[in-house]
Amino acid sequence: MSVEQDTADHSQLLAKVRGPQDVKRMSAEQLEILAAEIRDFLIAKVSRTGGHIGPNLGVVELTLAMHRVFDSPRDRLLFDTGHQAYVHKIITGRQAGFDKLRQRGGLSGYPNQAESEHDLIENSHASTALSYADGLAKAYALRGESRSVVAVVGDGALTGGMCWEALNNIATAGNPLVIVVNDNGRSYSPTIGGLADHLSSLRLNPGYEKVLDTVKDALGSTPLVGKPMYEVLHAVKKGIKDAVAPQAMFEDLGIKYVGPVDGHDVPAVEAALRAAKNFGGPVIVHAVTRKGYGYRPAEEDEADCLHGPGGAFDVETGQLVAAPSVKWTHVFADELVAIADERPDVVGITAAMAEPTGIATLARKYPERVYDVGIAEQHAVTSAAGLALGGLHPVVAVYATFLNRAFDQVLLDVAMHKLPVTFVLDRAGITGPDGPSHYGIWDMSVFGVVPGLRIAAPRDAATLREELREATAVDDGPTVLRFPTGAVAGDLPAVRRVGTVDVLTESARTDVLLVAVGAFGHLGMEVAARVAEQGYGVTVVDPRWVRPVPGELVELAAAHRLVVTVEDGVRVGGVGDALAQAMRDADVRVPLRDLGVPADWHPHGTRAQILADLRLTAQDVARDVTGWISGLDGASVEPVRVTASDKAAQN
Ligand SMILES: Cc1ncc(C[n+]2csc(CCOP(=O)(O)OP(=O)(O)O)c2C)c(N)n1
């Protein structure tokens, strides 16, 4: 049965969508039904796996309209950040994959080239789509290819500087390019900043409903023929310009503007997109949507419109099914408040992630001491430098993966000025379901090269509190505190402290020094127990401060027969590498083996699965350590596990 014939059995429409062409054939009435079915589907599936439910419920009609007006994959549809591409995945033949969304071997939570020819960019970090689009449009122009380039960007992502760099260039280049601004007024929480204020003034304007109607009427009664149509829109828009000003901003940049259009009205969005497509130059289509649209728990969730529940949730309430646990984030958030109570100079900065990083706890108590700068990590860092120059001690709370963006700012704007800024990196190490671009595995390598920067990796709640205090007490340079995702590890007291290094266990025999970085403390203890069963003595230490390499660590290394490091970060330039260098410098000739994450792209899955894939389990590490130490005694040793990519990266 064709899509056209299928009006009787409404529950079947979605099942018949195998590609964009099926959506193109549908009537307006069918599209409305399909949109409802897609929402039901999203809620049913994502409530079992977790994922970005709120953003996707908000772009159902927008995505349908895009696939009707444009011809993907010939035309290129780019989703900024990529977390809102579920509907696009559903339309492009990937419905079946949603049972294993974000699970190992299953559908990625972001666009993914391996999944579909309809996915060109593999993103997840915000504010890049307009730059990709600029380049693509230039390439197609130079190669003489007539293909449309369409980029969807949220008002949250538009707070990122790259978007404005891109807009500046897009305007100058003048190539045909459609920018769909998906304006729902939210990032996680309400979007901040001057642009957001402009946009929300539009939404709050009593004339807004009328505006939408006016635009719709104009579109409905005008033949959609390229430039003339655009001029009509332009005229409509000009007429209302004074009442609802934000579009002037885009026009001043030199980019045509269509809108505002009701993003939940497929025919209206379609008409605007067709007009934009036919214009022949860069056009912004401003679509106003509601995050979580059509699902009450999301629409009513004040914190973040159910932006991205990390696991299964109850469909009725939107509440997570898993029992709440104390997370690393909570420990950090509470201790920061305790420190701020004592230290009026301590302030917080977040790049649009106040709740997920826990800095919201500080903001609730001291709203005037927390700055949400939008999705602008680079600005966050240099602004923190300014705060420090002004006599404050800023704590920049950010996911480890996102600080990569601001390397130069950390290096020159903060470190070269020896400024006391503390960077708290949440979700460091292997994170899991969000996949390769969200892993926080580069920080210890990348920031390890910054002169004067100290890095701490707590192993449990007690050391997190302690190291946060130590970090905020440093007044002559930047500090980094990094911890993983999830429930905080159980307390693991030290038997003694040597300098800044905690000794977690030791034995009469000093065969192996096992350097367990951060949350790997517990793994270290288990490894020691297993290796002890083979008759070898293992000293497990937690360096606590991994950069610069503590001198005591080198001394401890010299007192053992073998050193093994295990860290939740890339091996290249990691803690193991740094210790090996420090040992060479001190002429300590004890062999060292460094275990960590190969410098590679690791697929999504749970943290435990990926760590197991990388053989970073107590069992695997114990087997390796036993093999290596017995090898020193002349027994045969299994080959060392160094991956090809590691070798390549080290070369
Ligand atoms: C560089 C970077 N910083 C932070 C994030 C985390 N993040 C993911 S989505 C999001 C909000 C995006 O808001 P918007 O673009 O308006 O999309 P919406 O979810 O509202 O549809 C943020 C801050 C990110 N993905 N990339």
The ligand as a MOL file (V3000), in Angstrom:
LIG
                    3D

  0  0  0     0  0            999 V3000
M  V30 BEGIN CTAB
M  V30 COUNTS 26 27 0 0 0
M  V30 BEGIN ATOM
M  V30 1 C 31.2370 23.0240 22.3990 0
M  V30 2 C 30.0820 22.4660 23.1410 0
M  V30 3 N 29.7940 22.8970 24.3840 0
M  V30 4 C 28.7550 22.3860 25.0590 0
M  V30 5 C 27.9590 21.4400 24.5040 0
M  V30 6 C 26.8430 20.8000 25.3060 0
M  V30 7 N 25.5310 21.0460 24.6920 0 CHG=1
M  V30 8 C 24.9230 20.1270 23.9270 0
M  V30 9 S 23.4670 20.6480 23.3190 0
M  V30 10 C 23.6110 22.1210 24.1150 0
M  V30 11 C 22.5150 23.1280 23.9940 0
M  V30 12 C 22.2170 23.4020 22.5790 0
M  V30 13 O 21.2030 24.3440 22.4890 0
M  V30 14 P 20.5770 24.6250 21.0710 0
M  V30 15 O 21.6300 24.7650 20.0580 0
M  V30 16 O 19.6430 25.7670 21.2180 0
M  V30 17 O 19.7730 23.3080 20.7280 0
M  V30 18 P 18.4670 22.7190 21.4430 0
M  V30 19 O 18.9450 21.6040 22.2960 0
M  V30 20 O 17.8240 23.8100 22.2330 0
M  V30 21 O 17.6000 22.2490 20.3510 0
M  V30 22 C 24.8040 22.1960 24.8360 0
M  V30 23 C 25.2310 23.3310 25.6530 0
M  V30 24 C 28.2840 21.0060 23.2070 0
M  V30 25 N 27.5960 20.0380 22.5980 0
M  V30 26 N 29.3280 21.5310 22.5570 0
M  V30 END ATOM
M  V30 BEGIN BOND
M  V30 1 1 1 2
M  V30 2 1 2 3
M  V30 3 2 2 26
M  V30 4 2 3 4
M  V30 5 1 4 5
M  V30 6 1 5 6
M  V30 7 2 5 24
M  V30 8 1 6 7
M  V30 9 2 7 8
M  V30 10 1 7 22
M  V30 11 1 8 9
M  V30 12 1 9 10
M  V30 13 1 10 11
M  V30 14 2 10 22
M  V30 15 1 11 12
M  V30 16 1 12 13
M  V30 17 1 13 14
M  V30 18 2 14 15
M  V30 19 1 14 16
M  V30 20 1 14 17
M  V30 21 1 17 18
M  V30 22 2 18 19
M  V30 23 1 18 20
M  V30 24 1 18 21
M  V30 25 1 22 23
M  V30 26 1 24 25
M  V30 27 1 24 26
M  V30 END BOND
M  V30 END CTAB
M  END
